[in-house]
Structure formats: structure tokens, C-alpha cells
Amino acid sequence: MRVAHVLSVNVARGRTNPDPRALSKVTGIDKAAVTEPVLVRAPGPMHGGLGSGLAGDAIGNPKFHGGDDQAVYAYAREDLDGWASRLQRTLRSGMFGENLTTVGVDVTGARIGERWRIGADGLVLEVSAPRTPCRTFSAFLELSHWITTFTQAAQPGAYLRVVSPGTVRAGDAITIEDRPDHDVTIGLVFRARMSEPELLPRLLEADALSAELVAYARRRLASNQG
């Protein structure tokens, strides 16, 4: 197995939202690789905070993106390569809107609360939630059924919060420093949210799950009991 590391650090190239129905007319989904070190710090609340955890990165719609529980988005290069083969098109790193394109990390199998130490500058991130697909994502890739296709594949990538700030650059090693003893993974949470609601009770086993998903799971479970 290849040594786990950051293949690419990507920040937004602000562009017009390709979805004409979107509330936000600007999107940060189109990210490009940078070579210089990038500061990563906790951005604060989703509403009124700094947006992205990466300095210099932009959030197009702060109503649904950014904030401490979505500070950094990671996607595996292995999964991008799988999509490139399936879609018969080139997918550069950053094209799924990820800040960190990783190699050698099982992102779908990462457990909620799992901590990654990245590089040698003290940066520690904690897995908090899966990404959910939206119309902007579909419009950007120009794939009309993309939300359904992406959901069925259940390889959503992971949002992470910042435990300890630091800098990140391409080539930095990723060390999984701590793994909780539950089995609530990014893949399981995604399926519970998107296609398998019977899994929702298991989400509450993960103390580090994002606040938005905890509230969602509790709301759905309460309505089912009612």
C-alpha cells in the first residue's frame, strides 16, 4: 500500500455558479492545486465565520457550506480515478471541490472522530461528516443524473474539522493518529442520510458527528416514533 499523503492542496477559483436556479450566484466548487503551503485553521461558525478552513479558499454559499464542521473537504485520488474511468473523462485533483486530494487513505472507511495528523507543522484534523451532492455539483460536471449516480456509489469524501491548526502542502504525510472504537464510517453516515434511513440510529453512536447531522438524525428518529 502506498504511504498515505496529500497529493494535492486545492483552493477555490471563484466562478459563476453553473446552476441557474442556485441561490448563490458564485461557487467555490472549482478548486485548483497550489504549490505553496496553506494555513489551515478553524473557520468558526458556518454563518458569520471565515467560511473555509483553508486561508485563501472561498465558500460560494455559506448557508450550507463551510464552518467548523466542514472546515476541510478531502477526497481520495483513488476514488477520483475510479470515476474518471467510469465517466470516460479526465478528472483533475480539486475537480470534486475537495481541498485535499489524498493517496493511500480509505476516506469512505474513515470513522467519525478519526484524527489525521498531516505534515510536520502540527496540523490535526478530525473526520466529522460526509459530503452530500447538490445541483451545483451536477451542473459543474454537466451530468444531469449525477446526484443519483454519486449517491448510489456512496463514495462521498469526508469533511473534517480542525483540532490543531497548521500548514499543509502537497506531499505531506497523513498519519491516522486516533480511531474511535465504534464503526460509524463516512460511508455508513452517507448511506443513512441519503438512501438507508434504517441506519440512522447508529449515527448517534459517534460523538464527533457534525452538529447538523446529529440534529437531522434525531429529528428523523423522533418523527418516526411519532
N, CA, C and O of each residue as an XYZ file, in Angstrom:
904
protein
N       0.842     -1.193      0.000
C       0.000      0.000      0.000
C       0.878      1.244      0.000
O       1.891      1.301      0.696
N       0.480      2.237     -0.786
C       1.251      3.463     -0.843
C       1.190      4.217      0.475
O       0.186      4.155      1.185
N       2.253      4.922      0.801
C       2.275      5.726      2.013
C       1.200      6.803      1.905
O       1.105      7.495      0.891
N       0.390      6.941      2.957
C      -0.694      7.917      2.929
C      -0.126      9.335      2.913
O       0.726      9.688      3.728
N      -0.611     10.133      1.977
C      -0.126     11.508      1.901
C      -1.113     12.394      1.138
O      -2.057     11.915      0.509
N      -0.864     13.676      1.215
C      -1.640     14.663      0.464
C      -1.043     14.770     -0.927
O       0.108     15.177     -1.079
N      -1.798     14.417     -1.919
C      -1.322     14.532     -3.294
C      -1.409     15.969     -3.775
O      -0.520     16.461     -4.470
N      -2.505     16.645     -3.392
C      -2.747     17.988     -3.897
C      -3.530     18.798     -2.873
O      -4.462     18.293     -2.248
N      -3.143     20.055     -2.708
C      -3.898     21.018     -1.894
C      -4.588     21.962     -2.864
O      -3.943     22.551     -3.732
N      -5.909     22.106     -2.715
C      -6.699     22.827     -3.718
C      -7.532     23.931     -3.069
O      -8.164     23.725     -2.033
N      -7.518     25.094     -3.693
C      -8.331     26.206     -3.195
C      -9.202     26.728     -4.331
O      -8.916     26.511     -5.508
N     -10.258     27.414     -3.953
C     -11.289     27.795     -4.915
C     -10.807     28.829     -5.917
O     -10.065     29.759     -5.600
N     -11.264     28.621     -7.131
C     -11.194     29.643     -8.170
C     -12.639     30.111     -8.337
O     -13.405     29.511     -9.090
N     -13.007     31.173     -7.641
C     -14.389     31.642     -7.659
C     -14.902     31.799     -9.087
O     -14.238     32.399     -9.933
N     -16.082     31.257     -9.346
C     -16.643     31.326    -10.691
C     -18.151     31.432    -10.580
O     -18.733     31.166     -9.528
N     -18.768     31.820    -11.667
C     -20.223     31.903    -11.709
C     -20.825     30.522    -11.523
O     -20.380     29.550    -12.133
N     -21.836     30.445    -10.678
C     -22.486     29.161    -10.422
C     -23.135     28.657    -11.710
O     -23.930     29.372    -12.319
N     -22.801     27.424    -12.134
C     -23.367     26.902    -13.374
C     -24.829     26.476    -13.243
O     -25.480     26.176    -14.244
N     -25.346     26.450    -12.010
C     -26.746     26.092    -11.792
C     -27.578     27.379    -11.791
O     -27.476     28.160    -10.846
N     -28.386     27.620    -12.807
C     -29.133     28.877    -12.889
C     -30.168     29.043    -11.789
O     -30.633     30.155    -11.540
N     -30.537     27.943    -11.122
C     -31.540     28.021    -10.056
C     -30.925     28.210     -8.674
O     -31.648     28.331     -7.685
N     -29.613     28.235     -8.600
C     -28.944     28.333     -7.304
C     -29.178     29.694     -6.664
O     -29.234     30.717     -7.346
N     -29.315     29.688     -5.337
C     -29.490     30.946     -4.616
C     -28.210     31.766     -4.645
O     -28.253     32.993     -4.740
N     -27.076     31.089     -4.565
C     -25.793     31.772     -4.641
C     -25.317     31.807     -6.088
O     -25.269     30.772     -6.753
N     -24.968     32.982     -6.572
C     -24.544     33.131     -7.967
C     -23.061     32.830     -8.168
O     -22.590     32.758     -9.303
N     -22.329     32.656     -7.078
C     -20.905     32.339     -7.142
C     -20.671     31.022     -6.423
O     -21.287     30.758     -5.391
N     -19.790     30.198     -6.960
C     -19.473     28.919     -6.326
C     -17.967     28.748     -6.178
O     -17.184     29.252     -6.984
N     -17.579     28.025     -5.131
C     -16.173     27.706     -4.913
C     -15.859     26.259     -5.233
O     -14.820     25.751     -4.812
N     -16.734     25.578     -5.971
C     -16.532     24.155     -6.242
C     -15.335     23.902     -7.163
O     -14.715     22.840     -7.106
N     -15.018     24.876     -8.002
C     -13.925     24.693     -8.962
C     -12.608     25.074     -8.288
O     -12.219     26.242     -8.288
N     -11.932     24.088     -7.720
C     -10.699     24.355     -6.981
C      -9.468     23.949     -7.793
O      -9.504     23.009     -8.586
N      -8.390     24.681     -7.572
C      -7.147     24.434     -8.308
C      -6.009     24.176     -7.335
O      -5.979     24.716     -6.229
N      -5.078     23.343     -7.766
C      -3.937     22.992     -6.923
C      -3.018     24.182     -6.725
O      -2.811     24.986     -7.633
N      -2.466     24.281     -5.515
C      -1.465     25.309     -5.208
C      -0.201     24.597     -4.721
O      -0.273     23.500     -4.167
N       0.932     25.219     -4.929
C       2.204     24.601     -4.547
C       2.746     25.129     -3.228
O       3.515     24.441     -2.557
N       2.360     26.328     -2.851
C       2.869     26.904     -1.625
C       2.103     26.361     -0.409
O       0.962     25.921     -0.555
N       2.711     26.383      0.790
C       1.997     25.945      1.987
C       0.757     26.800      2.224
O       0.758     28.003      1.959
N      -0.295     26.165      2.723
C      -1.552     26.860      3.002
C      -1.878     26.719      4.487
O      -1.826     25.622      5.042
N      -2.209     27.822      5.111
C      -2.610     27.802      6.522
C      -3.988     27.181      6.657
O      -4.909     27.519      5.913
N      -4.125     26.270      7.613
C      -5.416     25.644      7.919
C      -5.741     25.957      9.375
O      -4.956     25.660     10.276
N      -6.905     26.558      9.593
C      -7.335     26.923     10.934
C      -8.839     26.785     11.036
O      -9.529     26.755     10.017
N      -9.358     26.701     12.252
C     -10.797     26.586     12.441
C     -11.465     27.868     11.953
O     -11.082     28.956     12.381
N     -12.464     27.761     11.058
C     -13.067     28.965     10.484
C     -14.169     29.590     11.328
O     -14.645     30.681     11.013
N     -14.584     28.906     12.404
C     -15.684     29.436     13.204
C     -17.020     28.960     12.675
O     -17.070     28.011     11.892
N     -18.107     29.600     13.086
C     -19.442     29.122     12.708
C     -19.693     29.238     11.213
O     -19.077     30.052     10.525
N     -20.612     28.406     10.722
C     -20.961     28.445      9.306
C     -21.473     29.816      8.901
O     -21.124     30.325      7.836
N     -22.295     30.409      9.744
C     -22.860     31.719      9.456
C     -22.095     32.795     10.234
O     -22.160     32.854     11.462
N     -21.380     33.628      9.508
C     -20.627     34.694     10.149
C     -19.174     34.377     10.427
O     -18.446     35.231     10.933
N     -18.730     33.159     10.104
C     -17.337     32.800     10.305
C     -16.505     33.080      9.063
O     -16.897     33.855      8.190
N     -15.343     32.427      9.005
C     -14.413     32.650      7.898
C     -14.737     31.803      6.675
O     -14.145     31.993      5.612
N     -15.674     30.870      6.819
C     -16.031     30.006      5.686
C     -15.180     28.759      5.676
O     -15.410     27.839      6.461
N     -14.204     28.719      4.796
C     -13.328     27.562      4.652
C     -12.268     27.533      5.744
O     -11.900     28.564      6.307
N     -11.784     26.321      6.032
C     -10.675     26.191      6.955
C      -9.333     26.535      6.341
O      -8.352     26.727      7.060
N      -9.276     26.614      5.014
C      -8.026     26.937      4.326
C      -7.982     28.420      3.987
O      -8.879     28.936      3.320
N      -6.950     29.097      4.440
C      -6.781     30.507      4.099
C      -6.662     30.647      2.587
O      -5.913     29.913      1.943
N      -7.406     31.593      2.029
C      -7.366     31.820      0.590
C      -8.399     31.043     -0.188
O      -8.570     31.276     -1.384
N      -9.101     30.117      0.464
C     -10.162     29.358     -0.185
C     -11.475     30.116     -0.008
O     -11.653     30.833      0.977
N     -12.382     29.959     -0.950
C     -13.644     30.700     -0.920
C     -14.820     29.740     -0.820
O     -14.795     28.650     -1.390
N     -15.845     30.155     -0.092
C     -17.106     29.431      0.014
C     -18.160     30.216     -0.739
O     -18.388     31.388     -0.439
N     -18.816     29.584     -1.724
C     -19.805     30.295     -2.522
C     -21.114     30.510     -1.800
O     -21.713     31.580     -1.901
N     -21.570     29.488     -1.062
C     -22.856     29.573     -0.373
C     -22.663     29.243      1.106
O     -22.740     28.074      1.485
N     -22.413     30.251      1.953
C     -22.150     29.990      3.372
C     -23.372     29.516      4.137
O     -23.269     29.186      5.319
N     -24.525     29.476      3.487
C     -25.716     28.949      4.157
C     -25.614     27.438      4.352
O     -26.172     26.895      5.305
N     -24.903     26.760      3.451
C     -24.825     25.307      3.509
C     -23.397     24.776      3.557
O     -23.200     23.583      3.786
N     -22.415     25.612      3.350
C     -21.032     25.142      3.263
C     -20.124     25.940      4.194
O     -20.390     27.095      4.524
N     -19.046     25.281      4.603
C     -18.074     25.936      5.461
C     -18.430     25.805      6.931
O     -19.370     25.098      7.295
N     -17.673     26.489      7.768
C     -17.858     26.399      9.206
C     -17.010     25.292      9.801
O     -16.418     24.491      9.079
N     -16.958     25.253     11.127
C     -16.039     24.346     11.813
C     -16.230     22.881     11.441
O     -15.245     22.157     11.295
N     -17.475     22.425     11.284
C     -17.715     21.006     10.981
C     -17.457     20.653      9.521
O     -17.405     19.475      9.170
N     -17.295     21.665      8.664
C     -16.977     21.441      7.250
C     -15.753     22.273      6.864
O     -15.700     22.843      5.775
N     -14.783     22.335      7.755
C     -13.634     23.211      7.537
C     -12.786     22.779      6.354
O     -12.288     23.616      5.601
N     -12.618     21.458      6.188
C     -11.752     20.904      5.142
C     -12.496     19.741      4.495
O     -13.116     18.929      5.182
N     -12.430     19.670      3.172
C     -13.047     18.551      2.459
C     -11.953     17.738      1.789
O     -11.133     18.278      1.047
N     -11.945     16.428      2.055
C     -10.934     15.528      1.489
C     -11.589     14.497      0.589
O     -12.663     13.977      0.892
N     -10.929     14.212     -0.518
C     -11.407     13.168     -1.428
C     -10.208     12.361     -1.906
O      -9.141     12.914     -2.172
N     -10.393     11.053     -2.014
C      -9.292     10.158     -2.387
C      -9.032     10.189     -3.896
O      -9.960     10.125     -4.702
N      -7.766     10.288     -4.252
C      -7.395     10.234     -5.671
C      -7.793      8.891     -6.274
O      -8.134      8.813     -7.454
N      -7.749      7.843     -5.472
C      -8.149      6.530     -5.962
C      -9.615      6.535     -6.397
O      -9.970      5.925     -7.405
N     -10.463      7.229     -5.630
C     -11.879      7.315     -5.995
C     -12.079      8.212     -7.207
O     -12.926      7.931     -8.055
N     -11.305      9.293     -7.296
C     -11.369     10.136     -8.493
C     -10.972      9.342     -9.739
O     -11.596      9.472    -10.792
N      -9.937      8.524     -9.609
C      -9.502      7.714    -10.753
C     -10.594      6.725    -11.159
O     -10.800      6.469    -12.345
N     -11.292      6.170    -10.163
C     -12.400      5.274    -10.468
C     -13.502      5.982    -11.231
O     -14.058      5.440    -12.186
N     -13.816      7.199    -10.805
C     -14.830      7.982    -11.523
C     -14.355      8.349    -12.928
O     -15.137      8.316    -13.879
N     -13.087      8.696    -13.058
C     -12.559      9.060    -14.374
C     -12.714      7.904    -15.354
O     -13.068      8.107    -16.516
N     -12.448      6.697    -14.883
C     -12.610      5.512    -15.729
C     -14.081      5.290    -16.059
O     -14.433      5.005    -17.204
N     -14.925      5.420    -15.063
C     -16.352      5.176    -15.268
C     -16.978      6.220    -16.193
O     -17.805      5.889    -17.043
N     -16.579      7.481    -16.022
C     -17.179      8.554    -16.810
C     -16.461      8.792    -18.130
O     -16.937      9.546    -18.979
N     -15.306      8.142    -18.298
C     -14.510      8.303    -19.516
C     -14.143      9.772    -19.763
O     -14.331     10.316    -20.851
N     -13.610     10.387    -18.699
C     -13.175     11.777    -18.808
C     -12.059     12.022    -17.803
O     -11.918     11.288    -16.825
N     -11.278     13.048    -18.049
C     -10.202     13.418    -17.138
C     -10.781     14.179    -15.949
O     -11.584     15.097    -16.114
N     -10.360     13.783    -14.756
C     -10.785     14.484    -13.542
C      -9.525     14.926    -12.801
O      -8.851     14.110    -12.173
N      -9.216     16.193    -12.874
C      -8.034     16.689    -12.169
C      -8.331     16.789    -10.672
O      -9.486     16.871    -10.256
N      -7.282     16.781     -9.891
C      -7.431     16.957     -8.452
C      -8.060     18.327     -8.172
O      -7.673     19.332     -8.768
N      -9.028     18.351     -7.263
C      -9.770     19.569     -6.951
C     -11.076     19.695     -7.692
O     -11.889     20.563     -7.372
N     -11.296     18.840     -8.686
C     -12.475     18.981     -9.541
C     -13.772     18.583     -8.829
O     -14.854     18.980     -9.262
N     -13.680     17.810     -7.750
C     -14.865     17.482     -6.962
C     -15.082     18.511     -5.851
O     -15.961     18.350     -5.004
N     -14.277     19.557     -5.867
C     -14.397     20.602     -4.855
C     -13.615     20.306     -3.595
O     -13.791     20.980     -2.580
N     -12.741     19.290     -3.648
C     -12.007     18.920     -2.438
C     -10.814     19.830     -2.201
O     -10.135     20.253     -3.137
N     -10.574     20.121     -0.931
C      -9.391     20.888     -0.533
C      -8.147     20.024     -0.537
O      -7.068     20.467     -0.933
N      -8.307     18.772     -0.087
C      -7.180     17.843     -0.036
C      -7.492     16.630     -0.881
O      -8.465     15.921     -0.622
N      -6.681     16.388     -1.884
C      -6.762     15.144     -2.639
C      -5.747     14.204     -2.020
O      -4.550     14.491     -2.005
N      -6.232     13.068     -1.505
C      -5.366     12.168     -0.748
C      -4.985     10.931     -1.548
O      -5.638     10.576     -2.530
N      -3.924     10.291     -1.110
C      -3.491      8.998     -1.646
C      -3.224      8.085     -0.461
O      -2.595      8.493      0.516
N      -3.704      6.845     -0.549
C      -3.401      5.869      0.488
C      -4.265      5.948      1.723
O      -3.953      5.320      2.734
N      -5.360      6.717      1.664
C      -6.281      6.843      2.794
C      -7.645      6.296      2.374
O      -8.166      6.663      1.321
N      -8.215      5.429      3.191
C      -9.560      4.924      2.934
C     -10.548      5.970      3.455
O     -11.027      5.872      4.585
N     -10.845      6.954      2.636
C     -11.681      8.061      3.083
C     -13.105      7.585      3.370
O     -13.698      7.984      4.372
N     -13.657      6.735      2.501
C     -15.018      6.233      2.726
C     -15.088      5.412      4.010
O     -16.107      5.431      4.700
N     -14.030      4.704      4.331
C     -13.996      3.882      5.529
C     -13.525      4.609      6.774
O     -13.432      4.006      7.844
N     -13.225      5.899      6.653
C     -12.787      6.664      7.819
C     -13.919      6.762      8.838
O     -15.075      6.975      8.471
N     -13.586      6.608     10.111
C     -14.597      6.671     11.157
C     -14.821      8.115     11.618
O     -13.891      8.920     11.666
N     -16.058      8.415     11.949
C     -16.360      9.724     12.509
C     -15.563      9.888     13.806
O     -15.609      9.027     14.685
N     -14.836     10.995     13.914
C     -13.976     11.223     15.068
C     -12.542     10.779     14.872
O     -11.686     11.045     15.715
N     -12.274     10.106     13.766
C     -10.898      9.704     13.435
C     -10.046     10.952     13.242
O     -10.489     11.921     12.625
N      -8.828     10.929     13.769
C      -7.952     12.106     13.680
C      -6.755     11.834     12.780
O      -6.086     10.806     12.883
N      -6.511     12.802     11.888
C      -5.396     12.718     10.954
C      -4.371     13.789     11.306
O      -4.706     14.970     11.395
N      -3.140     13.380     11.504
C      -2.040     14.344     11.625
C      -1.417     14.483     10.246
O      -1.061     13.492      9.609
N      -1.290     15.720      9.792
C      -0.829     15.962      8.427
C       0.424     16.833      8.448
O       0.430     17.922      9.023
N       1.478     16.340      7.816
C       2.719     17.094      7.752
C       3.425     17.174      9.091
O       3.151     16.399     10.007
N       4.346     18.132      9.188
C       5.178     18.258     10.387
C       4.971     19.582     11.099
O       5.781     19.974     11.938
N       3.878     20.277     10.762
C       3.664     21.609     11.333
C       2.546     21.623     12.372
O       2.041     22.688     12.727
N       2.158     20.444     12.860
C       1.191     20.391     13.936
C      -0.262     20.296     13.515
O      -1.142     20.292     14.376
N      -0.551     20.218     12.213
C      -1.931     20.187     11.754
C      -2.587     18.849     12.103
O      -2.084     17.784     11.744
N      -3.716     18.922     12.808
C      -4.510     17.734     13.135
C      -5.961     18.011     12.750
O      -6.541     19.020     13.153
N      -6.534     17.110     11.970
C      -7.920     17.224     11.521
C      -8.721     16.050     12.054
O      -8.174     14.978     12.314
N     -10.036     16.261     12.217
C     -10.913     15.216     12.738
C     -12.085     15.011     11.789
O     -12.757     15.970     11.409
N     -12.330     13.769     11.407
C     -13.409     13.418     10.489
C     -14.757     13.723     11.145
O     -15.017     13.290     12.267
N     -15.618     14.475     10.436
C     -16.872     14.927     11.044
C     -18.128     14.557     10.272
O     -19.186     14.403     10.882
N     -18.052     14.409      8.945
C     -19.270     14.190      8.160
C     -18.920     13.862      6.717
O     -17.834     14.208      6.250
N     -19.834     13.192      5.997
C     -19.662     13.023      4.553
C     -20.179     14.243      3.803
O     -20.975     15.021      4.330
N     -19.729     14.394      2.601
C     -20.282     15.412      1.706
C     -21.587     14.882      1.111
O     -21.711     13.686      0.848
N     -22.546     15.758      0.901
C     -23.762     15.375      0.186
C     -23.798     16.128     -1.144
O     -23.436     17.303     -1.195
N     -24.230     15.466     -2.216
C     -24.214     16.096     -3.537
C     -25.316     17.137     -3.682
O     -26.364     17.039     -3.044
N     -25.069     18.129     -4.522
C     -26.039     19.192     -4.748
C     -26.142     19.495     -6.243
O     -25.390     18.949     -7.050
N     -27.078     20.368     -6.596
C     -27.289     20.692     -8.010
C     -26.080     21.403     -8.611
O     -25.776     21.219     -9.790
N     -25.390     22.214     -7.811
C     -24.204     22.891     -8.327
C     -23.153     21.882     -8.764
O     -22.524     22.051     -9.809
N     -22.958     20.833     -7.970
C     -22.011     19.762     -8.288
C     -22.383     19.117     -9.616
O     -21.525     18.891    -10.469
N     -23.658     18.827     -9.783
C     -24.154     18.209    -11.017
C     -23.964     19.134    -12.211
O     -23.521     18.703    -13.276
N     -24.301     20.408    -12.028
C     -24.192     21.368    -13.126
C     -22.735     21.612    -13.510
O     -22.418     21.772    -14.689
N     -21.848     21.642    -12.509
C     -20.436     21.865    -12.780
C     -19.846     20.748    -13.635
O     -19.039     21.001    -14.529
N     -20.258     19.508    -13.353
C     -19.766     18.374    -14.137
C     -20.563     18.146    -15.422
O     -20.188     17.325    -16.259
N     -21.665     18.882    -15.565
C     -22.549     18.773    -16.739
C     -23.080     17.348    -16.889
O     -23.080     16.772    -17.977
N     -23.537     16.796    -15.751
C     -24.101     15.452    -15.715
C     -25.485     15.533    -15.089
O     -25.609     15.798    -13.893
N     -26.517     15.308    -15.879
C     -27.884     15.559    -15.431
C     -28.342     14.616    -14.322
O     -29.172     15.002    -13.499
N     -27.825     13.400    -14.282
C     -28.248     12.438    -13.261
C     -27.150     12.208    -12.219
O     -27.107     11.163    -11.569
N     -26.285     13.175    -12.073
C     -25.112     12.996    -11.236
C     -25.454     12.778     -9.764
O     -24.804     11.961     -9.112
N     -26.439     13.469     -9.221
C     -26.774     13.306     -7.805
C     -27.157     11.863     -7.514
O     -26.726     11.296     -6.510
N     -27.965     11.265     -8.390
C     -28.351      9.866     -8.212
C     -27.152      8.942     -8.355
O     -26.973      8.028     -7.550
N     -26.332      9.173     -9.370
C     -25.160      8.331     -9.617
C     -24.179      8.400     -8.454
O     -23.670      7.378     -7.995
N     -23.923      9.608     -7.987
C     -22.986      9.815     -6.880
C     -23.518      9.166     -5.601
O     -22.757      8.569     -4.839
N     -24.816      9.285     -5.372
C     -25.431      8.701     -4.185
C     -25.335      7.187     -4.207
O     -25.019      6.570     -3.190
N     -25.601      6.587     -5.346
C     -25.555      5.128     -5.445
C     -24.145      4.592     -5.223
O     -23.980      3.503     -4.674
N     -23.136      5.332     -5.638
C     -21.751      4.882     -5.463
C     -21.311      4.953     -4.004
O     -20.481      4.156     -3.567
N     -21.865      5.912     -3.244
C     -21.574      6.050     -1.810
C     -20.079      6.183     -1.524
O     -19.555      5.551     -0.607
N     -19.405      7.006     -2.312
C     -18.008      7.370     -2.070
C     -17.952      8.897     -1.991
O     -17.465      9.550     -2.913
N     -18.455      9.470     -0.880
C     -18.721     10.907     -0.850
C     -17.555     11.795     -0.479
O     -17.641     13.012     -0.639
N     -16.470     11.227      0.012
C     -15.431     12.080      0.564
C     -15.819     12.522      1.965
O     -16.956     12.329      2.396
N     -14.862     13.117      2.674
C     -15.076     13.441      4.085
C     -14.820     14.906      4.382
O     -13.858     15.502      3.897
N     -15.711     15.474      5.194
C     -15.447     16.770      5.821
C     -14.678     16.528      7.113
O     -14.885     15.531      7.805
N     -13.792     17.459      7.417
C     -13.013     17.379      8.651
C     -13.014     18.726      9.351
O     -13.059     19.776      8.710
N     -12.964     18.681     10.677
C     -12.813     19.895     11.477
C     -11.347     20.030     11.893
O     -10.597     19.054     11.872
N     -10.954     21.223     12.263
C      -9.569     21.483     12.651
C      -9.431     21.341     14.164
O     -10.049     22.086     14.924
N      -8.616     20.380     14.595
C      -8.332     20.182     16.016
C      -7.148     21.038     16.432
O      -7.166     21.683     17.480
N      -6.121     21.033     15.595
C      -4.920     21.822     15.848
C      -4.493     22.470     14.532
O      -4.281     21.757     13.551
N      -4.360     23.805     14.476
C      -4.033     24.479     13.215
C      -2.600     24.214     12.785
O      -1.757     23.800     13.581
N      -2.349     24.462     11.523
C      -1.014     24.311     10.966
C      -1.062     24.565      9.483
O      -2.083     25.016      8.965
N       0.016     24.286      8.792
C       0.046     24.453      7.342
C       0.038     23.092      6.666
O       0.416     22.078      7.253
N      -0.406     23.100      5.409
C      -0.435     21.868      4.620
C       0.079     22.177      3.226
O      -0.141     23.268      2.699
N       0.761     21.217      2.639
C       1.218     21.346      1.261
C       1.240     19.969      0.627
O       1.230     18.954      1.322
N       1.269     19.941     -0.696
C       1.329     18.675     -1.416
C       2.554     17.883     -0.974
O       3.643     18.435     -0.818
N       2.357     16.584     -0.777
C       3.434     15.712     -0.348
C       3.453     15.431      1.138
O       4.155     14.521      1.579
N       2.692     16.194      1.932
C       2.663     15.972      3.374
C       2.128     14.581      3.703
O       1.142     14.129      3.121
N       2.785     13.917      4.634
C       2.325     12.607      5.097
C       1.044     12.755      5.906
O       0.840     13.762      6.585
N       0.177     11.738      5.828
C      -1.042     11.672      6.636
C      -0.914     10.469      7.561
O      -0.758      9.335      7.109
N      -0.982     10.730      8.846
C      -0.926      9.672      9.846
C      -2.252      9.631     10.590
O      -2.694     10.642     11.134
N      -2.887      8.462     10.614
C      -4.117      8.322     11.392
C      -3.701      8.130     12.838
O      -3.199      7.079     13.235
N      -3.930      9.189     13.614
C      -3.409      9.251     14.978
C      -4.329      8.574     15.991
O      -3.870      8.053     17.008
N      -5.617      8.587     15.707
C      -6.575      8.020     16.648
C      -7.816      7.565     15.891
O      -8.301      8.274     15.009
N      -8.332      6.383     16.231
C      -9.562      5.875     15.624
C     -10.524      5.474     16.737
O     -10.160      4.651     17.577
N     -11.730      6.019     16.775
C     -12.705      5.622     17.790
C     -13.032      4.137     17.678
O     -12.794      3.516     16.642
N     -13.582      3.575     18.755
C     -13.857      2.144     18.747
C     -15.230      1.790     18.177
O     -15.600      0.616     18.152
N     -15.996      2.793     17.717
C     -17.250      2.489     17.022
C     -16.957      2.208     15.547
O     -15.820      2.361     15.100
N     -17.976      1.801     14.790
C     -17.772      1.524     13.363
C     -18.648      2.424     12.496
O     -19.098      2.019     11.425
N     -18.884      3.639     12.964
C     -19.679      4.605     12.203
C     -18.733      5.333     11.245
O     -18.019      6.257     11.634
N     -18.747      4.897     10.000
C     -17.828      5.420      8.995
C     -18.493      6.497      8.137
O     -19.706      6.701      8.188
N     -17.677      7.165      7.366
C     -18.188      8.137      6.390
C     -19.195      7.467      5.460
O     -20.254      8.029      5.182
N     -18.870      6.276      4.981
C     -19.779      5.575      4.077
C     -21.103      5.249      4.727
O     -22.154      5.410      4.106
N     -21.073      4.789      5.976
C     -22.309      4.454      6.676
C     -23.174      5.691      6.897
O     -24.384      5.655      6.676
N     -22.553      6.780      7.333
C     -23.322      8.011      7.562
C     -23.958      8.504      6.270
O     -25.111      8.933      6.263
N     -23.212      8.441      5.189
C     -23.746      8.876      3.900
C     -24.953      8.043      3.503
O     -25.968      8.591      3.073
N     -24.857      6.733      3.641
C     -25.974      5.872      3.277
C     -27.181      6.125      4.175
O     -28.320      6.120      3.707
N     -26.934      6.342      5.453
C     -28.036      6.625      6.374
C     -28.760      7.909      5.985
O     -29.985      7.983      6.070
N     -28.023      8.895      5.568
C     -28.606     10.191      5.204
C     -29.308     10.137      3.853
O     -30.363     10.747      3.673
N     -28.731      9.414      2.909
C     -29.170      9.511      1.524
C     -30.067      8.375      1.052
O     -30.924      8.595      0.196
N     -29.896      7.165      1.585
C     -30.607      6.040      0.972
C     -31.047      4.933      1.918
O     -31.897      4.120      1.552
N     -30.493      4.879      3.123
C     -30.808      3.786      4.041
C     -31.156      4.339      5.420
O     -30.350      4.224      6.343
N     -32.333      4.936      5.579
C     -32.682      5.582      6.853
C     -32.717      4.633      8.042
O     -32.659      5.075      9.190
N     -32.812      3.335      7.777
C     -32.790      2.377      8.890
C     -31.467      2.396      9.645
O     -31.375      1.870     10.755
N     -30.441      3.003      9.044
C     -29.138      3.117      9.699
C     -29.045      4.326     10.630
O     -28.070      4.449     11.371
N     -30.024      5.210     10.608
C     -29.945      6.458     11.366
C     -29.655      6.273     12.856
O     -28.865      7.045     13.400
N     -30.248      5.296     13.546
C     -29.937      5.161     14.980
C     -28.452      4.971     15.270
O     -27.969      5.378     16.327
N     -27.734      4.359     14.347
C     -26.310      4.103     14.573
C     -25.485      5.386     14.557
O     -24.402      5.433     15.140
N     -25.984      6.419     13.900
C     -25.209      7.653     13.814
C     -24.960      8.272     15.178
O     -23.929      8.908     15.398
N     -25.903      8.087     16.097
C     -25.785      8.694     17.418
C     -24.739      8.010     18.287
O     -24.474      8.448     19.406
N     -24.143      6.935     17.773
C     -23.038      6.295     18.481
C     -21.741      7.089     18.341
O     -20.797      6.874     19.101
N     -21.691      7.999     17.379
C     -20.461      8.733     17.069
C     -20.521     10.134     17.678
O     -21.202     11.015     17.153
N     -19.812     10.332     18.780
C     -19.869     11.613     19.484
C     -19.367     12.781     18.636
O     -19.792     13.919     18.832
N     -18.470     12.501     17.700
C     -17.858     13.575     16.915
C     -18.619     13.901     15.634
O     -18.150     14.705     14.828
N     -19.785     13.292     15.433
C     -20.574     13.587     14.240
C     -20.940     15.065     14.204
O     -21.166     15.675     15.249
N     -20.997     15.641     13.013
C     -21.312     17.067     12.883
C     -22.650     17.386     13.538
O     -23.560     16.557     13.551
N     -22.760     18.588     14.078
C     -23.980     19.011     14.768
C     -25.187     18.949     13.842
O     -26.283     18.592     14.273
N     -24.995     19.294     12.579
C     -26.105     19.272     11.625
C     -26.642     17.866     11.441
O     -27.855     17.672     11.365
N     -25.759     16.884     11.367
C     -26.196     15.503     11.164
C     -26.797     14.899     12.433
O     -27.722     14.091     12.356
N     -26.282     15.281     13.580
C     -26.887     14.830     14.837
C     -28.328     15.325     14.913
O     -29.239     14.564     15.238
N     -28.526     16.613     14.608
C     -29.872     17.182     14.652
C     -30.779     16.505     13.633
O     -31.945     16.232     13.920
N     -30.247     16.234     12.442
C     -31.032     15.571     11.401
C     -31.466     14.180     11.849
O     -32.634     13.819     11.710
N     -30.531     13.400     12.384
C     -30.842     12.037     12.812
C     -31.883     12.042     13.927
O     -32.829     11.254     13.902
N     -31.710     12.923     14.896
C     -32.669     12.982     15.998
C     -34.049     13.404     15.518
O     -35.063     12.879     15.978
N     -34.082     14.343     14.603
C     -35.365     14.810     14.063
C     -36.085     13.699     13.320
O     -37.285     13.499     13.510
N     -35.364     12.976     12.478
C     -35.971     11.886     11.720
C     -36.423     10.757     12.635
O     -37.501     10.198     12.440
N     -35.622     10.421     13.618
C     -35.976      9.345     14.525
C     -37.196      9.717     15.368
O     -38.054      8.876     15.637
N     -37.264     10.974     15.779
C     -38.406     11.426     16.580
C     -39.693     11.395     15.755
O     -40.753     11.028     16.262
N     -39.594     11.784     14.473
C     -40.782     11.786     13.629
C     -41.260     10.361     13.351
O     -42.461     10.120     13.232
N     -40.332      9.429     13.248
C     -40.700      8.033     13.033
C     -41.402      7.442     14.251
O     -42.319      6.631     14.121
N     -40.957      7.858     15.436
C     -41.587      7.366     16.657
C     -42.974      7.958     16.855
O     -43.854      7.341     17.455
N     -43.150      9.193     16.327
C     -44.443      9.848     16.464
C     -45.489      9.228     15.547
O     -46.640      9.666     15.539
